[in-house]
Amino acid sequence: MTKLIVSLDTGWRDAYDIINALKDYDIMYKLGPKVLYTLDGIEVWKACVMSNKLVMIDSKFLDIRNTVIEGCKNIAALGAAFLTVHPASFWAALEGVKGTPTQVLTVTSLTSDYEENHDLQNLADIAVDTGTGLVLGVPDLDSVKDRDIFFKVTPGIRFAEE
């Protein structure tokens, strides 16, 4: 499995330059709202897919059940390997991707707002039971290192001015 996920939370021109520069590397791309929710977002997504790379849609879904189900169905239909959801939307997201290869990753805490996650073990239990993954802060890795969680993602480093 790919070890490095490259965030394309940039403008679309920079995203294309990054995709072209990294075409020979075993990586996955993460698309978040900064690029995805623009007029060119779907084109950047297509460029990722055309480069034969896996794509993680970092949408952190949190909405009413039917909206999450339909949104996740659409993302799965477009070929995303992974999508992120808020814990409250997990079960709806799982229903939305049912029968597709798209995997659900539950965001355990936001890195910009990091504090100890007291619900982490419960989320880890659910991830193990459902064969899904977690997006978790680096400080939380030790507490789940022995858990058979399908996929664990830790956010990258942000520069102070971001």
Disulfide bonds with the S-S distance in Angstrom:
none
